[in-house]
Amino acid sequence: MRGRSAGKRKSSRVENNMLGQRWPSPLFSGRSAMMHHIGVRNIIKNWGAFSALKDVNLDVREGEFLSILGPSGCGKSTLLRIIAGLEEPSGGEIFIAGQNVTLDPVWKRKIGFVFQNFALWPHLTVFRNVSMGLELRKTEKAELYNRVMEALRMVQLEALADRLPAQLSGGQQQRVALARAIVLKPAVLLLDEPLSALDKNLRQDMQVELKALQQTLGLTTIFVTHDQEEALSLSDRVVVMNKGVIEQLGTPDAIYNQPVSEYVAGFVGEACFFEGRIEGNGQAKTLRLSDGTAVPIRGNGIQVGQSAVAFVRPEWIDLNKLDISLSPGSPQGTIERLMFFGQSSDYLVRLGDRQLRVKYKSDGPRLAPGDTVALCCVARVLPGNGAAS
C-alpha cells in the first residue's frame, strides 16, 4: 500500500479578505496584452555523469497556475532554476513570451522568484526588503514608495512596513517575500517550495492567500512542491516528475483519478495495487489475483485474458458487514485496525496477503477488529496494463 492522503482546510476569513477586493491593481496596470507564457524545449541538465533533466518539454499557458510535483531529487527545482536563469542547461532552450531567453541573465527575464527559505535581509525593514529591487533599478522615489505600499497592501502587510523580519511570524515573512517578487511587475512568478517551512494550519491559510493573489494579478505561475495536497488544491494543471522526466501533465482531477502509470498513481494520493489476469464477458470484468480473489475493474479497452495492474483509492471502497450474502462476488476481508482522524476514520482491512486502507466517515456504521466484511469497489486498470491509454 503506497501513497499519501489528501485533505483540504479552507480559511473563509482569508479568502473573503483577498477575493473581496477587485483589481486591476495600479501595480500591474499598463501590462502588455502579449501572451506571457513559458516554453521549455528539450531541456537537458547533466551534473557530471548524472542526468538531472532528460529532454524535458513543457508549455505553460498565460495566467496559469502550474505545479511541478515530485520527490526530492526528481529535477523539479533544477527545472525551475533553469527557467529563472539561475542555472544553465546542458542543452535545450527556454522561451518566455515567445522570446528565446536561454542565454539571458536573470534580470532580463521579468521573473519573480520566491525561495523556500524566504531569503529576507534581517537588518532591513519590511519596506526596504520589498523596495530593494526597485532601488537597484534606480526607480524614482515617489513611484518606488507607491509600488512598495501597493505590494504590501496586496499581501495585507502595509501596517507592518517598518518592522524587521525577526518581528514577523513565518506567514508574514512569506508574504514579504511574495510582495518583493510582485513589486517588480514580473511576467512570470516562480515559487520553489515556498510554504514547506510553515506549520500545517498556517500553510493551508497561505495556500488560500497565494491562489487568491495569483488569480487577482493573473500571473503565470510555476509552483514547485513535493506536497501532493498542495499541488492538487492550488493548480490549474500539475506536472508529475520522476528521475528527470515528466511522467504526466494534466488537471488535478486527471492526475488523481486517471494516472498514466503506477508511479503517478502511487505518488499522488494513496493507492493499493492489484496484479492479475483479466476475466469476464460483456461489461462485467474482474481481475483474478494469484490468491484467487476477483476484483471488479474498469478502464478503456480492457482485454480479457491479458495480465494487468489495477489500483484503488481508499475512498473508493465501501465496507459491507451485514449483506455479505447479497454480494457473493465481492472480495471479502477482515478488519484489523481502526484509525480515528476526526471527521473520518481509516479501517485497515486484511484481504488475502495484502492490507488495504479504507476511508470512512466517522459517523458511518461502526465496525470492529475481527469483523468480516465485503469490499465493494471497482479498481481502475492502468494504461498499458490490459487497458488502452
C-alpha positions in Angstrom: 0.0 0.0 0.0 1.5 3.3 -1.0 0.8 7.0 -1.4 -0.3 9.9 0.7 -3.6 11.1 2.0 -5.0 14.4 0.7 -7.3 16.7 2.6 -8.1 20.4 2.4 -8.9 23.0 5.1 -10.5 26.3 4.0 -9.9 29.7 5.6 -13.0 31.7 4.7 -11.7 34.7 6.5 -8.6 35.0 4.4 -10.4 34.0 1.2 -13.1 36.7 1.7 -10.4 39.3 2.5 -8.4 38.6 -0.6 -11.2 37.9 -3.1 -13.4 40.7 -1.8 -11.1 43.2 -3.5 -11.3 43.9 -7.2 -8.3 44.9 -9.1 -6.5 45.5 -11.6 -4.1 47.0 -9.3 -2.1 50.1 -10.2 1.0 47.9 -9.7 0.1 45.8 -12.7 -1.7 48.4 -14.9 -0.4 49.0 -18.3 0.9 45.5 -18.8 1.1 44.4 -22.4 -1.6 42.1 -23.7 1.1 39.9 -25.2 0.9 36.2 -24.3 3.2 35.8 -21.3 3.8 32.1 -21.4 6.7 29.8 -20.9 8.1 27.3 -23.4 10.6 24.6 -22.3 12.2 22.9 -25.2 14.3 19.7 -25.0 16.0 20.8 -21.7 18.8 18.6 -20.5 20.9 19.1 -17.3 23.8 17.0 -16.5 25.9 17.0 -13.3 28.9 15.1 -14.5 27.7 11.6 -15.3 24.3 12.2 -13.6 21.4 13.4 -15.7 19.2 15.6 -13.6 16.9 16.5 -16.5 16.4 14.3 -19.6 14.9 16.1 -22.7 12.1 17.9 -20.8 9.4 19.7 -22.9 6.7 21.8 -21.3 4.3 24.7 -22.3 2.9 26.9 -19.6 -0.2 28.9 -20.5 -0.6 32.6 -19.8 -2.2 33.2 -16.4 -1.9 29.6 -15.5 -1.1 28.2 -12.0 1.0 25.1 -12.8 2.6 23.0 -10.1 5.6 20.8 -10.6 5.3 17.8 -8.2 7.8 15.1 -7.4 10.0 13.6 -4.7 13.4 15.1 -3.7 15.9 14.6 -6.5 13.4 14.3 -9.3 14.7 17.5 -11.0 11.8 19.9 -10.3 13.8 22.6 -8.6 16.5 22.3 -11.2 14.0 22.9 -13.9 12.6 25.9 -12.1 16.1 27.4 -11.7 16.8 26.9 -15.4 13.6 28.7 -16.3 14.6 31.5 -13.9 18.2 31.7 -15.3 19.8 30.7 -12.1 21.2 27.5 -13.7 22.4 27.0 -17.2 21.0 24.0 -19.1 23.3 21.4 -20.7 21.1 21.5 -23.7 17.7 22.9 -24.9 16.0 26.3 -24.9 13.8 28.4 -22.7 11.2 30.8 -24.2 9.2 33.5 -22.3 6.5 35.4 -24.1 7.8 34.0 -27.4 11.3 35.2 -26.9 14.3 32.9 -26.6 15.8 33.7 -23.2 18.1 30.8 -22.8 21.2 32.9 -22.7 19.6 35.9 -21.0 20.6 36.8 -17.4 18.0 36.6 -14.6 17.3 40.4 -14.6 16.3 40.3 -18.2 13.7 37.6 -17.9 11.0 39.6 -15.9 10.8 36.8 -13.4 9.6 37.0 -9.8 11.2 34.3 -7.6 10.2 33.2 -4.1 12.6 30.9 -2.3 11.9 28.2 0.2 13.8 30.0 3.0 12.3 33.5 2.2 15.8 35.0 1.8 14.9 38.2 3.6 17.6 40.7 4.7 17.4 40.6 8.6 18.8 44.1 9.1 16.3 45.8 6.7 12.7 46.7 7.4 9.8 45.1 5.6 9.6 48.2 3.3 13.3 48.1 2.5 13.2 44.3 1.8 10.4 44.9 -0.7 11.9 48.0 -2.2 15.5 46.7 -2.7 14.9 45.6 -6.3 13.4 48.9 -7.3 16.2 50.8 -5.6 18.8 48.8 -7.6 16.8 49.8 -10.8 17.1 53.5 -9.8 13.3 53.8 -9.6 12.1 57.4 -8.8 11.3 57.8 -5.1 7.6 58.6 -5.4 7.0 55.7 -7.7 9.0 53.4 -5.5 7.0 54.3 -2.5 3.7 53.8 -4.2 4.6 50.5 -5.7 6.0 49.1 -2.5 3.0 50.1 -0.5 0.7 48.7 -3.1 2.5 45.4 -3.0 2.3 45.4 0.8 -1.4 46.1 0.6 -1.9 43.1 -1.6 -0.4 40.8 1.0 -2.1 42.7 3.9 1.2 44.0 5.4 1.1 47.7 4.9 0.7 48.3 8.6 4.0 46.4 9.3 6.2 48.2 6.8 8.6 49.4 9.5 9.1 46.1 11.2 12.2 43.9 10.9 11.8 40.3 9.7 12.6 38.9 13.2 9.5 40.7 14.4 7.3 38.8 12.0 5.6 35.4 12.1 6.6 32.8 9.5 3.5 33.5 7.4 4.2 37.3 7.5 7.7 36.7 6.3 6.4 34.6 3.5 4.1 37.5 2.5 7.1 39.9 2.5 8.9 37.5 0.1 5.8 37.5 -2.2 5.5 41.3 -2.1 9.2 41.6 -3.0 8.6 39.3 -6.0 5.4 41.0 -7.4 6.6 44.7 -6.8 8.9 44.3 -9.9 5.9 43.6 -12.2 7.1 40.2 -13.3 5.7 38.4 -16.3 6.1 35.1 -14.5 6.1 34.1 -10.8 8.3 31.2 -9.8 7.9 29.6 -6.4 10.3 26.9 -5.0 8.5 25.1 -2.2 7.7 28.5 -0.5 5.3 27.0 2.1 7.3 24.0 3.3 8.8 25.7 6.3 5.3 26.7 7.7 3.2 24.6 10.1 0.2 22.8 8.7 -2.6 25.3 9.6 -0.5 28.4 8.5 0.5 26.6 5.3 -3.2 25.9 4.5 -4.1 29.6 5.1 -1.2 30.7 2.9 -2.4 28.4 0.1 -5.7 30.3 0.0 -3.9 33.6 0.0 -1.4 32.6 -2.6 -4.1 31.3 -5.0 -6.2 34.4 -4.5 -3.2 36.7 -5.2 -2.3 34.8 -8.3 -5.9 35.0 -9.7 -6.1 38.7 -8.8 -3.0 39.6 -10.7 -3.4 37.0 -13.5 0.2 36.0 -13.1 1.6 33.0 -15.0 2.9 30.9 -12.0 5.0 27.8 -11.6 4.9 26.3 -8.2 7.4 23.6 -7.2 6.3 21.3 -4.3 6.6 17.7 -3.0 3.3 18.1 -1.3 0.5 16.3 -3.3 -2.3 18.0 -1.5 -0.8 21.4 -2.2 -0.4 20.7 -5.9 -3.9 19.3 -6.3 -5.7 22.1 -4.4 -3.8 25.1 -6.0 -3.2 24.2 -9.6 -4.9 24.5 -12.9 -2.6 21.8 -14.1 0.0 19.6 -12.5 3.3 18.2 -13.8 4.4 15.0 -12.1 8.2 14.4 -12.4 10.2 11.3 -11.8 14.0 10.9 -12.2 14.4 13.9 -14.5 11.4 13.2 -16.8 7.8 14.3 -16.9 5.6 11.3 -16.1 2.3 13.0 -16.6 0.9 16.5 -17.2 -2.8 17.1 -16.6 -5.5 18.7 -14.5 -5.6 17.7 -10.8 -8.6 15.6 -11.4 -6.9 13.7 -14.3 -3.7 13.2 -12.3 -5.6 11.8 -9.3 -8.3 9.8 -11.0 -6.7 8.8 -14.3 -2.9 8.4 -13.7 -1.0 7.1 -16.6 1.5 4.9 -14.6 1.9 3.0 -11.4 4.4 5.7 -10.2 1.8 8.5 -10.6 -1.0 6.5 -9.0 1.2 5.7 -6.0 2.8 9.1 -5.6 -0.2 11.3 -5.9 -2.6 10.3 -3.2 -2.8 6.9 -1.7 -3.4 3.7 -3.7 -3.4 -0.1 -3.3 -2.3 -2.1 -6.4 -3.5 -5.4 -7.7 -1.8 -7.6 -10.3 -3.6 -10.4 -12.1 -5.4 -11.6 -15.2 -8.5 -10.0 -16.7 -11.6 -12.2 -16.8 -15.2 -11.8 -17.7 -17.5 -11.0 -20.5 -19.7 -8.1 -21.7 -19.4 -5.1 -19.4 -18.5 -7.1 -16.2 -14.8 -7.5 -15.9 -12.7 -8.7 -13.0 -9.0 -9.0 -12.2 -8.2 -12.5 -10.9 -5.4 -12.3 -8.4 -2.9 -15.1 -7.6 -4.7 -15.9 -4.4 -8.0 -16.4 -6.3 -9.6 -13.2 -5.3 -11.6 -11.5 -8.1 -11.6 -7.7 -8.0 -14.1 -5.8 -10.2 -12.3 -3.4 -12.7 -12.8 -0.7 -15.2 -10.8 1.0 -17.8 -10.7 1.8 -21.5 -10.2 -1.0 -23.9 -9.9 -3.7 -21.3 -8.9 -7.0 -23.0 -9.9 -10.4 -21.4 -7.0 -12.8 -20.9 -4.3 -10.2 -20.5 -2.2 -9.6 -17.4 -2.9 -6.2 -15.8 -2.2 -3.9 -12.9 -5.1 -2.0 -11.3 -5.4 0.3 -8.4 -8.0 1.5 -6.0 -8.1 4.6 -3.7 -9.1 4.3 -0.1 -12.2 6.4 -0.5 -13.4 4.3 -3.5 -14.1 1.3 -1.2 -17.3 0.6 0.7 -17.3 -2.0 3.5 -20.4 -4.1 4.0 -20.8 -6.3 7.0 -24.5 -7.1 7.1 -25.1 -8.1 3.5 -22.1 -10.3 2.6 -24.5 -13.0 1.4 -26.0 -10.4 -1.0 -22.6 -9.7 -2.6 -21.1 -13.2 -3.2 -18.8 -11.8 -6.0 -17.3 -9.1 -3.8 -13.8 -9.6 -2.3 -14.0 -10.4 1.5 -11.6 -9.3 4.1 -11.2 -8.9 7.9 -11.0 -5.6 9.8 -7.6 -5.5 11.6 -7.5 -2.0 13.0 -9.4 1.3 13.2 -7.6 4.7 13.0 -9.7 7.7 14.0 -8.9 11.1 12.4 -11.8 13.3 13.5 -14.2 13.7 10.6 -13.1 10.4 9.0 -11.7 7.1 10.1 -9.4 4.6 8.4 -10.0 0.9 8.5 -7.1 -1.4 7.9 -8.5 -4.4 6.2 -6.7 -7.7 5.5 -7.5 -9.0 2.0 -5.6 -12.2 1.3 -1.9 -11.4 1.5 -2.3 -7.6 1.5 -3.6 -4.9 3.7 -5.9 -2.2 2.4 -6.7 1.2 3.9 -10.4 2.2 3.6 -11.6 5.7 4.4 -14.9 6.0 6.2 -16.9 8.9 7.6 -16.6 8.8 11.4 -20.4 9.0 11.7 -20.9 5.9 9.4 -21.6 2.3 10.5 -19.1 1.2 13.2 -17.0 -1.9 12.5 -14.7 -3.6 14.9 -11.4 -5.5 14.6 -12.2 -9.1 13.6 -15.3 -8.3 11.6 -15.6 -10.0 8.2 -16.7 -7.5 5.5 -17.3 -7.4 1.8 -15.3 -4.9 0.0 -17.4 -3.2 -2.7 -15.1 -1.3 -5.1 -14.1 -1.1 -8.7 -10.4 -0.8 -9.3 -9.1 1.2 -12.3 -6.8 -0.6 -14.7 -3.6 1.4 -15.5 -3.0 2.2 -19.2 -0.7 -0.3 -20.9 -1.7 -3.0 -18.5 -4.6 -4.7 -20.2 -6.2 -1.3 -21.0 -5.9 1.4 -23.6 -4.4 4.7 -22.6 
